[in-house]
Amino acid sequence: MSHHFGFRMKIELQNISKRFGAVQASDNVSLVVEAGSIHGLLGENGAGKSTLVKVLSGFISRDAGVVLLDGQPVEIWTPADAIAAGIGMLHQDPLDFPPLSVLDNFMVGRPGKLLINRHQAIKEFRQLAAQFNFNLDINELVSNLTVGERQQLEILRLLSLGVSTLILDEPTTGISAAQKSALFSAAKKLATQGKSIIFVSHKLEDVNELCDRVTVLRQGQVVGDLEIPCPDETLVELMFGRELAPPIKPRTRQAELALKLENVSLTTDRLTINIRDLEVYKGEVIGLAGLEGSGQQLLLRLCAGLLQAASGRIYIGNEDMTGQPYQQYLNAGVGYSPADRLREGLIQGLSIHEHVSLRTPPRGWFIDWRATLQKTLHTIALFKIRGKPQTKVERLSGGNQQRTQLALLPTPLNLLLMEHPTRGLDIESVLWVWQQLIARCEGGTAILFNSADLDEIMQYSDRVIVFSGGAVSEPIDVESLTVERLGQMIGGKFERNHQ
């Protein structure tokens, strides 16, 4: 099966713009992907990478700009338009049908005849799978496959539909090392066949390993277009920007310890981190810097009592909390605010009033709805939440979900752990969130937070811990940090005494 574009295809995006409400997700972006090349699209979360490739693959309609294939303008407004033009996208979460078999999924989306020759399809599937060493059983149900296997199936399906450009959107999240190397060798093989691959990622090592060229996006704009290999610090500098804002948090650190870790080691199937000793004082803010998935979240979850260390001891204040259940951490005044507000922080389907009621200790057996309504109205006013008591939390904007999440944290707290406290928020909400957090510090709360925004880390931290590929630095006073040094450390260049 072939389409009218032949097999080699050069893709040009010219001046693509896309706005979502107040957010300019793509701002006049231009990009050229040569046929037979693997082109990286690099940027931190929220830089506009996914928006751009979804415009090219027809999942999002652009506001302005032109798409050219081999110099000819094409109209791509739906995924079907994209497939007809030879462009297919492998999403982070593959778009498949879990109750169906591998073969049925492989045959989905074919144009034309109602009756598809299953024998022909099986033969084609086996030939394609063998070509890339993908070991998939045609009769297996997709619901039994791992994410990596589902990706392999989706790649084969797109190839059978005749795509000559394959977009891989953050494909290495949640797959095994063996699946990652199979994916990378498949991508390289497709490039040698003249197909073009667009590889979307926020991971430097993946882009360096796989790509021929890389375009770096920041805040919806192209900030660089470079040949690979190129130095990590160049890419980090482009990803995060040069000038960092000066620190603005007043020093409120007290002499008393809020948190102490001794010889802690944490292990998951992807990563092991070791922290020899860490002492965090009341009123102090510690920023955790590093590319996503370098161990920052592991540390936060350990300190929240949601993860147990493989070895070592953890103290909240003077209390040894090693091996204690989560409830004990709550009793010890530890609060945790996760990045995924709707999946982990709030309960979908419940209103603001119901959330406040759940957080209010009941008098006797029943919730006093009238009393909690007053409390809810007070909370909405105090935290400037744009919503009513009966508003379901999933109907709130990201900023108002974060305000609600902050409103539900108990007072006082000894230790507050936050993942991406201001991700996706507008400037006004960001400033407001930090006012609340600094007020807590002044009351003696210690805060640990991770953020992909280096400005935020520099502005609000007293000390910074850098995570890079499993290595963890000592805490560094923010006054002695520059963006160059921070960027180099995030890229893996640690000073010897910081290992």
C-alpha positions as CSV (number, residue, x, y, z in Angstrom):
1,M,0.0,0.0,0.0
2,S,1.4,3.4,-0.8
3,H,0.2,6.9,-0.9
4,H,0.8,9.6,-3.5
5,F,3.7,11.3,-1.7
6,G,6.3,8.6,-2.4
7,F,8.6,7.5,0.4
8,R,11.0,10.4,1.0
9,M,9.4,13.4,2.5
10,K,10.8,16.7,3.7
11,I,8.5,18.4,6.2
12,E,8.4,22.2,6.8
13,L,6.4,24.0,9.4
14,Q,6.2,27.7,8.8
15,N,5.1,30.3,11.4
16,I,2.8,27.9,13.3
17,S,0.8,29.6,16.0
18,K,-1.7,28.1,18.5
19,R,-3.4,29.7,21.5
20,F,-5.4,28.1,24.3
21,G,-7.2,30.8,26.2
22,A,-4.5,33.0,27.7
23,V,-1.7,30.6,26.9
24,Q,0.2,31.0,23.6
25,A,1.3,27.4,23.2
26,S,3.0,27.8,19.8
27,D,4.3,31.3,18.9
28,N,5.3,31.6,15.3
29,V,7.3,28.3,15.2
30,S,9.2,27.2,12.1
31,L,10.9,23.9,11.7
32,V,12.4,21.8,8.9
33,V,12.7,18.0,9.1
34,E,14.8,16.5,6.3
35,A,13.7,13.1,4.8
36,G,15.8,10.3,6.2
37,S,16.6,12.1,9.4
38,I,15.7,11.9,13.1
39,H,14.8,15.3,14.3
40,G,14.6,16.0,18.1
41,L,12.1,18.5,19.6
42,L,13.5,19.3,23.0
43,G,12.1,21.5,25.8
44,E,10.9,21.4,29.3
45,N,7.3,20.4,30.1
46,G,5.0,23.1,28.9
47,A,7.4,24.5,26.2
48,G,4.9,23.7,23.4
49,K,6.4,20.5,21.9
50,S,3.3,18.4,22.0
51,T,1.1,21.2,20.7
52,L,3.4,21.6,17.7
53,V,3.4,17.9,16.7
54,K,-0.4,17.6,17.4
55,V,-0.9,20.4,14.8
56,L,1.2,18.4,12.3
57,S,-0.6,15.2,13.0
58,G,-4.1,16.8,12.8
59,F,-5.1,16.4,16.5
60,I,-5.1,20.1,17.0
61,S,-6.1,22.8,14.5
62,R,-3.5,25.6,14.1
63,D,-4.5,29.3,14.4
64,A,-1.9,30.4,11.8
65,G,0.9,29.1,9.7
66,V,1.6,26.6,6.8
67,V,2.6,23.0,6.6
68,L,4.6,22.0,3.5
69,L,5.4,18.5,2.4
70,D,8.2,18.4,-0.2
71,G,7.6,22.1,-0.7
72,Q,3.9,21.7,-1.4
73,P,1.4,23.2,1.1
74,V,-1.0,20.6,2.5
75,E,-4.2,20.9,4.5
76,I,-4.0,18.9,7.6
77,W,-7.0,19.4,10.0
78,T,-7.8,15.9,11.2
79,P,-5.7,12.8,12.0
80,A,-7.1,11.2,8.8
81,D,-5.8,14.1,6.7
82,A,-2.4,13.5,8.3
83,I,-2.4,9.7,7.7
84,A,-3.4,10.4,4.0
85,A,-0.4,12.7,3.8
86,G,1.8,10.0,5.3
87,I,2.2,11.5,8.8
88,G,1.5,9.3,11.9
89,M,1.9,10.0,15.5
90,L,2.7,7.7,18.4
91,H,1.2,9.2,21.5
92,Q,2.6,8.9,25.0
93,D,-0.4,6.7,25.8
94,P,-0.9,4.8,22.6
95,L,-4.4,5.2,21.0
96,D,-5.4,1.6,20.9
97,F,-8.3,-0.6,21.8
98,P,-7.3,-2.7,24.8
99,P,-10.2,-5.3,24.6
100,L,-9.2,-6.3,21.1
101,S,-6.4,-8.6,20.0
102,V,-3.1,-7.4,18.6
103,L,-4.2,-8.4,15.1
104,D,-7.5,-6.5,15.3
105,N,-5.7,-3.4,16.5
106,F,-3.2,-3.7,13.7
107,M,-6.1,-3.8,11.2
108,V,-8.0,-0.7,12.6
109,G,-8.1,2.4,10.6
110,R,-7.7,0.9,7.1
111,P,-9.5,2.7,4.4
112,G,-11.8,1.0,1.8
113,K,-13.2,-2.5,1.9
114,L,-15.3,-3.7,4.8
115,L,-13.9,-7.1,4.6
116,I,-10.1,-7.1,5.1
117,N,-8.2,-10.2,4.3
118,R,-7.0,-11.5,7.6
119,H,-4.4,-13.8,6.1
120,Q,-2.9,-10.9,4.2
121,A,-2.9,-8.8,7.3
122,I,-1.2,-11.6,9.4
123,K,1.5,-11.9,6.7
124,E,2.1,-8.2,6.6
125,F,2.2,-7.9,10.4
126,R,4.7,-10.7,10.7
127,Q,7.0,-9.3,8.0
128,L,6.9,-5.8,9.6
129,A,7.4,-7.2,13.1
130,A,10.4,-9.3,12.0
131,Q,12.0,-6.4,10.3
132,F,12.2,-4.5,13.6
133,N,12.6,-7.5,15.9
134,F,9.3,-6.7,17.7
135,N,8.2,-9.9,19.4
136,L,4.4,-9.6,19.5
137,D,1.8,-12.4,19.5
138,I,-1.0,-11.6,17.1
139,N,-3.6,-13.3,19.3
140,E,-2.7,-11.6,22.6
141,L,-5.2,-9.1,23.9
142,V,-3.8,-5.5,23.9
143,S,-5.0,-5.1,27.6
144,N,-2.3,-7.7,28.5
145,L,0.6,-5.7,26.8
146,T,3.1,-3.4,28.4
147,V,3.2,0.2,27.3
148,G,6.4,-0.6,25.3
149,E,4.6,-3.4,23.4
150,R,1.6,-1.2,22.8
151,Q,4.0,1.3,21.2
152,Q,5.5,-1.3,19.0
153,L,2.1,-2.4,17.8
154,E,1.1,1.2,17.1
155,I,4.3,1.8,15.1
156,L,3.6,-1.3,13.0
157,R,0.0,-0.2,12.4
158,L,1.1,3.3,11.3
159,L,3.7,1.8,9.0
160,S,1.1,-0.5,7.5
161,L,-1.0,2.6,6.7
162,G,1.9,3.9,4.7
163,V,3.2,6.7,6.9
164,S,6.6,8.1,5.9
165,T,6.8,10.5,8.8
166,L,6.6,9.1,12.3
167,I,6.2,11.4,15.3
168,L,7.2,9.9,18.7
169,D,5.8,11.9,21.6
170,E,7.8,11.4,24.8
171,P,8.0,7.7,24.0
172,T,10.6,6.6,26.6
173,T,8.4,7.3,29.6
174,G,7.3,4.1,31.3
175,I,9.0,1.6,29.1
176,S,11.8,-0.9,29.9
177,A,15.5,-0.4,28.9
178,A,15.2,-3.3,26.4
179,Q,12.0,-1.8,24.8
180,K,13.8,1.6,24.6
181,S,16.7,0.1,22.7
182,A,14.3,-1.7,20.4
183,L,12.4,1.5,19.8
184,F,15.6,3.5,19.1
185,S,17.0,0.9,16.6
186,A,13.6,0.8,14.9
187,A,13.7,4.6,14.5
188,K,17.2,4.5,13.1
189,K,16.2,1.7,10.6
190,L,13.2,3.8,9.4
191,A,15.5,6.8,8.9
192,T,17.8,4.7,6.7
193,Q,14.8,3.8,4.7
194,G,14.3,7.5,4.0
195,K,11.5,8.1,6.4
196,S,11.6,11.1,8.7
197,I,11.2,10.8,12.5
198,I,10.3,13.6,14.8
199,F,11.3,12.7,18.4
200,V,9.7,14.8,21.2
201,S,11.5,14.7,24.5
202,H,12.6,16.6,27.6
203,K,15.5,14.1,28.2
204,L,18.9,15.3,27.0
205,E,20.4,11.8,26.9
206,D,17.7,10.4,24.7
207,V,18.0,13.3,22.2
208,N,21.8,12.9,22.1
209,E,21.6,9.2,21.6
210,L,19.0,9.2,18.8
211,C,18.8,12.4,16.9
212,D,20.7,14.0,14.0
213,R,19.4,17.5,14.7
214,V,17.5,19.1,17.5
215,T,15.1,22.1,17.7
216,V,14.8,23.5,21.2
217,L,11.5,25.1,22.3
218,R,11.0,27.4,25.2
219,Q,7.6,29.0,26.1
220,G,6.2,28.2,22.7
221,Q,9.1,29.6,20.7
222,V,12.1,28.2,18.9
223,V,15.2,29.2,20.8
224,G,17.7,27.1,18.9
225,D,18.2,24.6,16.1
226,L,21.4,22.5,16.3
227,E,23.2,19.6,14.9
228,I,23.8,16.6,17.2
229,P,26.1,15.8,18.9
230,C,26.4,19.1,20.8
231,P,27.3,19.9,24.4
232,D,24.7,19.2,27.1
233,E,25.2,22.6,28.7
234,T,24.3,24.3,25.4
235,L,21.0,22.5,25.3
236,V,20.3,23.0,29.0
237,E,21.0,26.7,28.6
238,L,18.6,26.9,25.6
239,M,15.9,24.9,27.4
240,F,15.9,26.9,30.6
241,G,17.0,30.4,29.4
242,R,19.9,32.4,30.6
243,E,19.0,35.1,33.0
244,L,17.6,33.8,36.2
245,A,15.7,36.1,38.5
246,P,17.4,37.1,41.8
247,P,16.4,35.4,45.0
248,I,13.4,37.1,46.7
249,K,12.7,34.9,49.7
250,P,13.6,36.6,53.0
251,R,15.8,34.4,55.2
252,T,13.6,32.9,57.9
253,R,15.6,29.8,58.7
254,Q,15.5,28.8,62.4
255,A,18.0,26.8,64.4
256,E,15.6,23.9,64.9
257,L,15.7,20.8,62.6
258,A,12.5,20.0,60.6
259,L,13.9,17.0,58.7
260,K,17.0,14.8,58.9
261,L,18.0,11.9,56.6
262,E,20.9,9.6,57.4
263,N,22.4,7.3,54.8
264,V,19.2,6.9,52.9
265,S,19.1,4.9,49.7
266,L,16.0,4.7,47.5
267,T,15.5,2.2,44.7
268,T,12.9,1.9,41.9
269,D,13.2,-0.4,38.9
270,R,14.6,2.6,36.9
271,L,16.8,4.5,39.4
272,T,18.7,4.3,42.7
273,I,19.5,7.5,44.6
274,N,21.7,7.8,47.7
275,I,21.6,10.7,50.2
276,R,24.3,10.5,52.8
277,D,23.0,13.1,55.2
278,L,20.6,15.9,54.8
279,E,19.5,18.4,57.5
280,V,16.6,20.8,56.7
281,Y,15.8,23.6,59.2
282,K,12.4,25.1,60.1
283,G,11.5,28.0,57.9
284,E,13.9,26.9,55.2
285,V,13.0,26.3,51.5
286,I,15.0,23.7,49.6
287,G,14.6,23.6,45.8
288,L,15.1,20.3,44.0
289,A,16.5,20.9,40.5
290,G,17.0,18.4,37.6
291,L,15.4,17.0,34.5
292,E,12.1,15.3,35.1
293,G,12.5,11.8,36.6
294,S,16.0,12.2,38.1
295,G,14.9,11.2,41.6
296,Q,13.3,14.5,43.0
297,Q,9.9,12.9,43.3
298,L,11.4,9.8,45.1
299,L,12.8,12.1,47.8
300,L,9.6,14.0,48.2
301,R,7.5,10.8,48.5
302,L,10.0,9.3,51.0
303,C,9.7,12.4,53.2
304,A,5.9,12.2,52.9
305,G,5.8,8.6,54.2
306,L,4.5,7.4,50.8
307,L,7.7,5.5,49.9
308,Q,10.0,3.4,52.2
309,A,13.7,3.7,51.9
310,A,15.7,0.6,51.1
311,S,18.1,1.6,53.9
312,G,18.9,4.5,56.2
313,R,16.9,6.6,58.7
314,I,14.5,9.5,58.4
315,Y,13.6,12.0,61.2
316,I,10.8,14.6,61.3
317,G,11.9,17.0,63.9
318,N,13.4,14.7,66.6
319,E,11.1,11.8,65.9
320,D,12.5,8.7,64.1
321,M,9.9,8.0,61.4
322,T,11.8,5.2,59.6
323,G,9.2,2.6,58.5
324,Q,6.3,4.4,60.0
325,P,2.9,4.4,58.1
326,Y,1.7,7.5,56.2
327,Q,-0.8,8.4,59.0
328,Q,2.1,8.9,61.4
329,Y,3.7,11.4,59.0
330,L,0.4,13.3,58.9
331,N,0.3,13.3,62.7
332,A,3.9,14.6,62.7
333,G,2.8,17.6,60.7
334,V,3.9,16.6,57.2
335,G,1.9,17.9,54.2
336,Y,2.3,16.7,50.6
337,S,1.0,18.4,47.5
338,P,1.4,16.2,44.3
339,A,1.9,17.5,40.8
340,D,-1.0,15.6,39.3
341,R,-3.7,17.6,41.1
342,L,-6.7,15.7,39.8
343,R,-5.3,12.2,40.0
344,E,-3.6,12.4,43.4
345,G,-4.3,15.8,45.1
346,L,-8.1,16.2,44.7
347,I,-11.0,13.8,44.2
348,Q,-12.8,14.1,40.9
349,G,-16.6,14.3,41.2
350,L,-16.5,16.0,44.6
351,S,-17.2,19.7,45.1
352,I,-15.1,22.3,47.0
353,H,-17.6,22.0,49.9
354,E,-17.2,18.2,50.0
355,H,-13.4,18.5,50.0
356,V,-13.4,21.0,52.9
357,S,-15.9,18.8,54.8
358,L,-13.6,15.8,54.4
359,R,-10.8,17.8,55.8
360,T,-12.8,19.0,58.8
361,P,-12.8,16.7,61.9
362,P,-16.5,15.6,62.4
363,R,-18.3,16.4,65.7
364,G,-19.7,13.0,66.5
365,W,-20.7,10.6,63.7
366,F,-22.0,13.0,61.0
367,I,-20.7,15.9,58.9
368,D,-22.2,19.2,59.9
369,W,-22.9,20.5,56.4
370,R,-24.1,23.9,57.5
371,A,-21.0,24.6,59.5
372,T,-18.7,23.3,56.8
373,L,-20.5,25.5,54.2
374,Q,-19.5,28.6,56.2
375,K,-16.0,27.3,56.4
376,T,-16.0,26.6,52.6
377,L,-17.2,30.1,51.9
378,H,-14.4,31.5,54.1
379,T,-11.8,29.3,52.4
380,I,-12.9,30.3,48.9
381,A,-12.6,34.0,49.9
382,L,-9.3,33.6,51.8
383,F,-7.7,31.6,49.0
384,K,-9.3,33.7,46.2
385,I,-10.7,30.5,44.5
386,R,-12.8,31.2,41.4
387,G,-15.5,28.8,42.1
388,K,-18.6,28.2,44.3
389,P,-19.0,25.7,47.2
390,Q,-20.9,23.3,44.9
391,T,-18.3,23.5,42.0
392,K,-16.8,20.1,41.2
393,V,-13.0,20.3,41.4
394,E,-12.4,19.0,37.9
395,R,-14.4,22.1,36.6
396,L,-11.8,24.5,38.2
397,S,-8.9,25.9,36.2
398,G,-5.4,24.6,37.0
399,G,-4.7,27.7,39.1
400,N,-7.9,27.3,41.1
401,Q,-7.3,23.6,41.6
402,Q,-3.9,24.5,43.1
403,R,-5.4,27.1,45.3
404,T,-7.9,24.5,46.5
405,Q,-5.1,22.0,47.1
406,L,-3.2,24.6,49.2
407,A,-6.4,25.5,51.1
408,L,-6.8,21.9,52.2
409,L,-3.3,21.6,53.7
410,P,-3.5,21.6,57.5
411,T,-2.1,24.3,59.7
412,P,0.4,24.3,61.3
413,L,2.8,22.1,59.3
414,N,6.4,21.2,60.2
415,L,7.3,20.1,56.7
416,L,5.6,20.8,53.4
417,L,6.5,18.8,50.3
418,M,5.4,20.1,46.9
419,E,5.7,18.8,43.4
420,H,5.7,21.6,40.8
421,P,3.8,24.1,43.0
422,T,3.1,26.5,40.1
423,R,3.2,24.4,36.9
424,G,0.8,25.7,34.3
425,L,-0.3,28.7,36.4
426,D,-0.4,32.3,35.3
427,I,2.0,34.9,36.7
428,E,-0.6,36.3,39.2
429,S,-1.4,32.8,40.6
430,V,2.3,32.0,40.8
431,L,3.0,35.1,43.0
432,W,0.0,34.4,45.1
433,V,1.0,30.7,45.7
434,W,4.5,31.8,46.8
435,Q,3.1,34.5,49.2
436,Q,1.2,31.7,50.9
437,L,4.2,29.4,51.1
438,I,6.6,32.1,52.4
439,A,4.0,33.0,55.1
440,R,4.1,29.4,56.2
441,C,7.9,29.5,56.3
442,E,7.7,32.5,58.6
443,G,5.5,30.4,60.8
444,G,8.3,27.7,61.0
445,T,7.3,25.3,58.2
446,A,10.2,23.9,56.1
447,I,9.4,23.4,52.4
448,L,11.0,21.0,49.9
449,F,9.8,21.5,46.3
450,N,10.7,20.4,42.8
451,S,10.2,22.5,39.7
452,A,11.3,22.4,36.1
453,D,11.4,26.2,36.2
454,L,14.9,27.2,37.2
455,D,13.8,30.8,37.8
456,E,11.4,29.6,40.5
457,I,14.1,27.5,42.1
458,M,16.6,30.4,42.2
459,Q,14.0,32.9,43.4
460,Y,12.5,31.1,46.3
461,S,15.0,28.5,47.6
462,D,17.5,29.1,50.4
463,R,19.5,26.0,49.2
464,V,19.2,23.8,46.1
465,I,19.8,20.1,45.7
466,V,20.6,19.0,42.1
467,F,19.6,15.6,40.7
468,S,21.2,14.2,37.6
469,G,20.9,10.6,36.3
470,G,20.8,9.1,39.8
471,A,23.5,11.4,41.3
472,V,22.4,13.8,44.0
473,S,24.4,16.9,45.0
474,E,24.8,18.3,48.5
475,P,22.5,21.3,49.3
476,I,24.1,24.4,47.7
477,D,23.5,27.9,49.0
478,V,21.5,29.7,46.3
479,E,23.8,32.8,46.6
480,S,26.7,30.7,45.3
481,L,24.7,29.4,42.3
482,T,24.7,30.8,38.7
483,V,22.5,29.5,35.9
484,E,25.6,28.2,34.1
485,R,26.7,26.1,37.1
486,L,23.1,24.9,37.7
487,G,22.7,24.0,34.0
488,Q,26.0,22.1,33.9
489,M,25.1,20.2,37.1
490,I,21.6,19.3,35.7
491,G,23.4,18.1,32.5
492,G,25.6,15.8,34.7
493,K,28.7,17.8,35.5
494,F,29.0,17.5,39.3
495,E,31.9,18.9,41.2
496,R,33.9,16.1,42.8
497,N,33.0,17.0,46.4
498,H,29.3,17.0,45.5
499,Q,29.0,13.4,44.5
